[in-house]
Amino acid sequence: MDREAAKIRIEELSKEIERHNYLYHVLDRPEIPDAEYDRMFRELAELEAEHPDLASPNSPTQRIGAPPLKAFATHRHREAMLSLDNAFGEEELVAFDQRVRRFLSMPTEQPIEYLCELKIDGLAISLTYQEGALAVGATRGDGEQGEDVTPNIKTIRQIPLHINEAAMLEVRGEVYLSRSEFRRINREREEAGEPPFANPRNCAAGSLRQLDSRITARRQLRFWTYGIAGGDQFATHMAMLEHARALGFPVNPHSQIVTDISGALDYCRAWQDRRHELDYETDGVVIKVNNRGLQRELGFTNRAPRWAVAFKYPSEQVTTRIREVTWQVGRTGALTPVAEMEPVEVRGVVVSRATLHNEDEIRRKDIRVGDTVVVQRAGEVIPEVVEVVLSARTGQEQPVRTPPNCPVCDTPVQRDPQYAVVKCPNRDCPAQAVERIHHFVGRNAMNIEGFGAKWIKRLFEEGLIRDAADLYALSEKRDQIISLDRMGDKLADRLLTNIEESKTAPLERLIMALGIPMVGEQGGRLLAQAFGSLDRLMQAREEELIAIDGVGPETAREITAYFADYRNQEFVQRLMRHGVVGISSKPEPAGNQLEGLTFVFTGTLERMDREEAEELARRYGAKTTGSVSKNTTHLVAGPGAGSKLLKAQELGVPVLTEQEFFAMIGL
């Protein structure tokens, strides 16, 4: 396809894909099957790869995320993003109405129309559009200026990249994480041996501030619009929201106009219990004077608008008593204290256990056995001890004692002061072994379905497996497996089939499954791309690992230490003998002209995009990184090269044009 035809087709596809994004993610009315959407998306990506100069920064393909940034720039808001005053209880909400009336010199009998909106427990952001294109997405920050997180904002499919509005427009809203997505993320983190997030808001905030927007894209954040900066052209706040909706922004469907403060009270009462049916967190209701003229007349205090208030629901916390504190042993040997409590119901779920995280947390909250404590379910999922009820102490409470020995294998524990944890140093501890196997079969690792924690523990206790490599020898013990209580022929055969199928897992998943400290899903991907085989990774030197963009010195030390351990070497060799080698995602070599060289690509390339150029360089034996350092041997710079070019010039790194790079490999 020639350039002019490609330009027209790219524009057509971009508009059509964004229209389907709006239908699917905002209106929940998809018109086409997923396969057709994927086909259009692939066609657009291929055209942009063929003609990179035609790719817009606001192309739908940008929603998958981009390589990491070094830091966020600062963005000054066009209009300050202020906080809201709070109303705790119905009396304070009535008092808000009275303050509004006094300021406006309005009699009690004259009605004031209010807009009631559910208060989303998320992160406030501003979206600036110039000539209809998304230019900047920023966090609230201190109200005057926030962090420019535009690449991360672009991954949120509910936020339009283009709008039918020529004038500059700054839209305000709340980024949040749904409860179902929060549960999915925490399940994957636990399977990967990573600590779960405490609640959806913290997870959303952390996701929006990721320097690597590809991580943000995987978190599936969502967005509700609540206003437009300025907005003097609108007669009412609801008219402003309707305009935003017409432009393609999602507006919460439960927003409602009421004629007076009693109507606002009824709205708050109606949603106090009903809000738990929603798939997102709400901790109150925002009540706003609907008339924009009255809003301007009321104005602002130093920190908040006089025309709005946040009605906060009572915190849903309960009290119970800690009976004892037990200690769980993880796959790395870390001991985690767990509060065993008198069962208590929180939001319809009976809670009897809650993590206390570590020794520092116990000391900070002064938690003791026998204490009466306040408990909440953080983010609907994780039971959490909020605080101790000191007034309930009788003097009989006992300090929490860290066990001197592992509660499972009785080995003396060791303290790691850097991370405030105690560890069982015995690698052969049964608890660690079971947790390592559980990690190995997890969804983000080898993804062997059917192996829950109970079956792993049962097989381990029966002596049928001692580590994950033993899973691949279970077919020889089929009769013993079938004889286990509640197993049977069908379940046993299904498990054995799943084990066999896992041998085709990609290399990045196998690396993740090994449980190397500090190597998670992203690390596995980077290492798989860099080395192409497990055997090659095992031989990697520390300096080779550090040269990989995204692998720091500490991670590199952990990787080399893992493979230097003879027990890990023996474990990996046994996996390989069973045919578990990881399917390589590394491209086939095309030559060795670039052997021993390290390239960085920057700016806009004409013949292919940067990722394709990096892959091509690796096929000819080079290493590629995302940042210029003393280890960089060549920088390939296209139009628009910036800080990387300056850094290369400072360090004396040779700078090549795109044509010179291709000449090096004879293309």
N, C-alpha and C positions, 0 to 999 in steps of 0.2 A: 504494500500500500504506500502510495507516495505521501509526501509530507502534508500537502493540503487536505487530502482525503482523510489522513490520520487525524489532523486537527479537528475536522468536522465530526468524525466518529468519536473522538475523545470527549468532545463537548456534549454530544448526544448521550453517550454512556454515563458521563458524570451526572448529568441532570436526571436521567432515568434511575440510576442507582440511588441518588439522594431522595428521589420521590418515593422509592420503595422503602428506604430507611425510615422515612417519615410515616408511611403507612403501617409499617411493622412495629417500630419502636415507640411511636407517639400515639397513633390512633388504634393500634392493635387490630388492624384490618389488612392483613397481607393479601395481595392480589395474585402473586405468582409463587410457585413452589421454590423451596430453597435451592434446588438444583439449577433452576433458571437464573436465580440471583447469583449463584456462584459462577455460572458460565459468563454472565456479563462482567462480573468483577474480574475474572481471569483475563477476559478479552481486554479490559481497560488496562490492567497491569502490564500485559504483553505489549500493548501499543505504547504505553509510557516508557517501557524499557527500550523499545525500538527508537523512540523519539523523546529522549529525556528532557529536551528543551521545551517540549509542549506540556510537561507535567506541571500542574498547578500545585502550589503549597497547600491548597485546600481541596485537593483531589480526594475522593472517597477512599483511595488506597492509603492515604495517610492515617486512616483510623486504626491501622494495625500497629502503630507505634513506630518510633524511630530510634536510632542508636543513642546511647546515653549522653546527656549534657554534663558539663563540668560543674555548673552551678546555675541557679535561677537568676535572671535579671530582675530588677525592681520595676514595678509599674505603678505610676501615680494615677489614682482614680479621677475620672472627670468630675465626679461629685462624691463627697465623703460617704463611705459605707458605715453607718452608725449602728450601734447596738440598740436593743429594745429594752425598755423598762419592763419589769416583771410584775405580775399580779398573782400572789399566792392565796387562792381562795376567792370565793364569790364576793365577799365584802370588799376586797381590794379591787375587784373588777368594777363594782358599782362606784367605788371611789374614783376610779379612772374616768368614768362617765361624768361624774360630778365636777372633776377638774376641767374637763373639756368644756362643759357648760359654763363654768365660771369664767374661763379664759375668753369664751366667745360672748359672754353676757347673754346667754340663751336661757329662757325660762324652762322649767322642768317639763312642762306639758308639750313643748315643741319637740317633735321627734328628730332624732339624729340617726341617719342610716349608717349601719356598720357593715363592713365586709369581714366575714369570718373565714379564716384559712387554717388548715391543720399545720401545726408547727413541725416541720420535718427536722429530724435529728441528723443533720448532715453538716456540710461545709459551705459557707456562703462564697459565691464567686461573682465576678463581673465579666461580661462578654462584650468586647468592643468590635463593631462592624464598620468598615469603611468601604464606601461604594458597593455595599452589599456583600462583601466578603469578610469572614471572620479574621480579624487582625490580631487581637490579643485576648487571651483568657487569663484572668488573674485571681488569686485568692484575696480575701478581705484584708488580711494582714492587720495593720494597726488602724484601719479605717481610712487613712489618708493614702497609704500605698501598700501594695501587696506583692506577692511573687508572681512573675510571669510564667505560667505553667501551660502555655498555649499548646505545645506538642501533646501534653497529656489530655487537655480539654478536647482535642480533636479526636481522641479515641472513643469519646462518649457519643454513641450513635444517635441519641435523642437531640443532641445539639446540632442545629443546621450549620453547615459550612458556608452556605450562601443564602441570602434572603432578598426578597424583592423590595429593597429600600435603599435608595441612592444616598440619602443623607447619613452622616455619622450617627450611630445608634449604640447606646450602652445598655445592655440587658442585665438584670440582676436575677439571681436564683440560687438554688441549693443543690449541691451535688450530694448524692447519698448512695448507700449500698443496700440492696434489698436483703431481707432476712434469709431468703433461700440461697442467694449468692454468697452471703456471709457464711452460712453453714457449709456450702460447698468448698469455699476457700479454706475454712478451718479443718475440714475433713482431710483435704489434700496436705495441709501443713502437718497435721498430726501423723499422717501416713509417711511423710518425709522426715519425721523426727524433729520438726520445727515447732516452736511454741505457738499455740493458737493466738489469734487476736482477741482482745478482751471484749470488744463490742463493735457493731457495724460502723459507728461514727469514727472511731479510732482507725479502723481499717480503711474507710473512705478517705480520711485525711492523709494517712500514710501513702495510700495509692496515688492520690493526686500530687503528692510531692516526690514521687519517684523520679530520679534523674534519668532512668531508662523508661521511656514511655511504652515500650513493649510490655513491660510488667503491668503498667496501668491498663493497657488494652485487655490483658487477660483477666482483670478484676471485674470487668463489666459494670462500671459505675453507671448511675442514672441521674436524671436532672428534672427539677421542677422550676418553672419560672414564677417569680413573685413581683416583678416590677421592671420599670424602665427609668433610667436616670434622667432627670429633667421631667419629661412627660407633661409639660404645661399645656399641650394641645388637647389633653383628654379632660372631659368633664368629670369623670369618676374613675376611681381606681379599677373598678371592674371593667370599664371601657378600655383601660390600658391593658389589662390582662387579655381581653378579647382581641385587641390588636396584635398582641404578642402571639396569641394562638393562631391568628390568621397568617402571620409571617412564618409559622412552622414550629414555634416553640411549644413544648408541653406545659400545660397549665393543669394543676391538680383539679380533678373533676368534682371534688367534694367542697370546693369554695362556695360560699353562700352569702347572699345579701339578707340582712335582717333589719327591721324597721326601728329597733331601739335596743337598749342594753339588756332588757329582759329576754329578747330574742337571742342575743349573744349568749346569755346564761343557759338558755335551753340548748343551744348548739353545743356548748361545752359539756353539758350533762350527757347529751346524746352520744357524744364520742368518747366519753371516759372509758367505757368498756368496749364499745364497738371498734375502737382503734386497734385492738389486739387481733382483729380479723384481717388487717391489712398486711401486705408483704413488705412493709417498711416501718421504721421506728418513728413514732411521734411522741413528743413529751409535753404537748400542750396545744393551745390554739392562739393564733395571732389575730387580734381584733383591730381593725383599722377604720377610721372615719372614711367613708367611701367618697364623699364629695371632695374633689381635688381643690376647689376654691377654699373650702374650710381647712383643708390640710395646709395650704400656703399661709392662711391666716394664723393657724396654730403654731406653725414653725417648729423649731427645734430647741432643745437644751444643748448643753455642751456635748452630751454623749448620746442623746436619743431623740426621736421625733415625739412631739407632744400628742400627735394624732394616732398613735399606735401603742399597743401594749401586748405583751406575751403572757397569756394565762397559762400557768404551769400546773400540771396535774401533780397530785401528791406522789412522791417516790414510792414505788411498789417494792418495799423492803419488809422483811420479817425478821423476828429475833428467834434464836434457838440457842442450844447449849452445846459446846464442844465436849464430847465424851472422851476422846483420845486423839492423838496425832500419830498417824502411821507414815511410813516412808516407802515410796515406790522407787524401783530401780529401773532406769531407762537403758537404751541400747549402748550408750556411751559410758554407762556406769554412774551417771549423775543420780543422786538421791533427791527426790522431790517430796516435801512434807505435804500430807493430805489431812485435812480436818475431818474426823468422823463425828458427825453431829446427830443430835436427836432429830428424827425426820420432821420436816416442816414443808408445807405447801406454798410454792411461790408461782403465781400465775397459772394455777392448775397443774403444776408439776411438783411431785414430792421430791425434795432435795435432802440428801443425808450425807453428802460428801462434797468438799470444796478444796481446791488446791490452795496452798499457802505459798507457793512459788519457791521461796528459798529462805535461808536463815536471816538475811537482811530484812526481808519483808516481815518476818515474825517479830524481829526486834523493833522495827519501825512502828508496827501497830500494837506492840506489847501484848501479843496473843499468848494466852496460857490455857492449859488443859483445865476444863471446868468453867471457863469464861462463858458468859452470855454474850453473843455476838449478833451483829446486824448482817443479814445475808441477802444478796440479790442475785438474780440470774442475769449476768452481763450479756447484753445482746441476745437474750432469749435462749442462750446456749450454755454458757459456762457458769456454774455456781461460783460465787465470789464472796469472800468475807470482807465486808466494807470496813467495819470498825468494831471495837470492843465496847460494850455497855459498862463503863467503869462503875457506875452507881449500883450495879447489880452484884458487884464482887462481895464475897463473904469472907475472904481471907483464906479459904480452903483451896483456891486455885493453885495449880502447880506450873512452874516454867516448862516450856517445851524443851526437851533434851534431845540434842542431836545424837543418834546412836553411834557409839564408838566403833561398832562393827556393822558390816552389811547385814540387813535383816533377812537376806536370802541365803547367802553362802558363808556368813560369819567372818569374812575377811576384814581386818581393820581398815577403816575408811581413811581417805586422804582429803585434805582441804585444798581447794583452788581459790585463793583469795581474790584473784582477778575477776572471777565470775560469781563470787559469793555462794559457791556450791561445794558440797562434799561428794566424793566419788568412791565407788568401790573399784579398786584397781585390778581386781581379779577378772581377767578377760574370760575365764571359764565359768563365771557366775551364771547359773541357769537363767536368772531373770534377764541378764543382758543378752544371752544367746537367743532366748525366745523373742525378745524385742528386735534383735537384728534380723531374724527371719521374717518377722512381721513387717519390718521396713522393706525388706527385699521384695516381698510379694505385693507391696502396695500399688495403688493405682498409678502413681507418678513414676513408679520404678518398673518392675517386671510385669505388673498388672496381671497376676495369676488369680483369677476369680475363684471364689469358694473357700479361700483360706482365711477365715476369720481368726481372731486371737484365740478363741477356745479350741479350734481344731489344731492350731499350731502347738499350743501348750499340751494338748492331749498326745499328739504324735511325738513330741519331745519327751514327755513323761514316760511314754511306752518304749522309749529307746529307738524309735524308728528313724528319727532325724536328730542330728546334733548341730547342724548349721544348714544354711540355704543350699549348699552344693548337694547335700543328701537328698533334697527334694527330687533331683533328677535320677536318683537310684531307686525311688519308691516303686517304680513299675515292677522291679524284681521282688517286691514284698507285697504284692497285691493281695495275696491270701490273708496275710496278717492285718492288712488295712481293712479288708471286708469284715473281718471278725470283730472289729471295734464296735462297741455299742452305738446304735443309731447311724451307722455308716451304710452298709449294704452295697450291692453290686453297682447300682446306677450312680450313686453319689461318688463311689470310689473311682469308677471309670471316667466320670466327668472331671474329677480333680486331676487324674492322671493325664487326661487329654489336654486340660488347661496348662499343665506343667510342660507337656511336650510342645505345645503351641508357643509357649513363651520363649523358646529357643530362637525364634525369629524376631525378638525384640530389637529395636534400634540400639546402636552402641550408646547413645546418650542416656537411654533408660538404664542400661546395664551399669554404666558408670555411676549413675544416681543410686542404683540399688546396692552398690558396694558399701554405702554408708560412710564414705570418707568424710571426716569432719570438715565443715565449711563448704562442702560441695553439694549443692542442691540441684534443682531442675535446670536452672540457667547455667550453672557450672558444668553440669554434664554435657550440655549442648556445646558449650565453648570448647571443652576438651575433645569431644568427639570430632568437631570440625577441624581442630588443630592437628590431631594425631591420626585420626582415621582408623585406629585399631587399638584394642586393649593392650596388646603386646608392646606396641610402640609407646603407649602412655606409661606403662610400667618402667620403661627405660629412660623416661624423660628426666632431664636435669632441672634443677631449681631455676636456673637462669632461663631455660627454655620456657618454663611455665610462666615466669614473671613477664616474659615478652608478649604473652597473650593478653590482649586488651580485655579487661574484666577479671583478670586473675592477679590478686595482690600478693605481696611477699608472704604474708601469714598463711594464705591459702596454699601457696606453692610449697611452703614447708610442711603443711599437713599432708599434701599429696605425696611428696617424696618420702615422708616418714611412714605413711601407710604402706607403700610398696617396698620399703626397706625392711619391714617386719616379715620374718620368714613365715609366720603363721598366715599372714595375708597372701603372701606369694603362693603358699601351698593351697590355700582356699581358691584363689583365682585359677591356678593350674587345674584343680579338680573340676571347676566349672567348665574350663576349656575342653577337658577330656570328655565331658558329657555333651559337648557340642554347643555350649553357651559361650559365644564369642562376641555377640553384638553385631548387628548388621551395619556396616560402615556407611556413614553419610558423607564421607570425604570423597570428592570427585577423583576420577581416575587420572593419574599423572599423564601430562601431555609432553613433558620434556624436563630437562634439568638445567635450562639456561639460567634460571634465577636461584639456583641452589645456594644457600648460605646468605641470601639477601633478605632484608626486612623492609617492606613497603608500607607507606601510608598514602591513601588517596583522599583528595579534597577538591572542593569546587564542583562544577558541573562538567561531566564528561559527555562527549557527543556520540560515541559508538555504542556505549552501554552505560548502565548505571553503576554506581560505585561498588555495590555488593557483587555484581557480576564481574567487575574488574578485579576485585579482591579474590574471588573464586578462581578466576583465570590465572592470577599471579600464583596462587597456591598450587594450581595444576602444573605449573612450570617450576615448582620447587621452592618458591618464596614463602616467607612468613608475612602475615599482614596484621597490623594493629590499627587501632582507632585514634592513637595520639602519637605525636612526635616526641622522641626521646633520644638519648645518646646512642641507643641501640638501633635507631632507624638508619638504614643505608640509603634510601631514596624516598623522596616525596613526589608523587604525581599530582600536579596541580592544574585544574581546569579553571574556566572563568568563574569568578565569585569566591576564589580562595581567600581565606581570611587569616585567623589567628594561627592556624597550623603552618601556613606559609611563612609568617613572621618568625615562628618558633624555629622552623627549619633553617631560615636564614641566620638566626642567632647562633645556632649550633653548627653551622657550616654543612648541613645535610644537602647533598646534590638534589636539585629540583628539576624534574622532567616534565615535558609536555605530554599530553596523551599520545601524540604521534611517536614521540621518542620512546615511550614505554612499549608500544606495540612493536616498534623496530627492534627492541631488545629480544623479543621472542619470535621475530621474523613474521609478524602478521601485518 
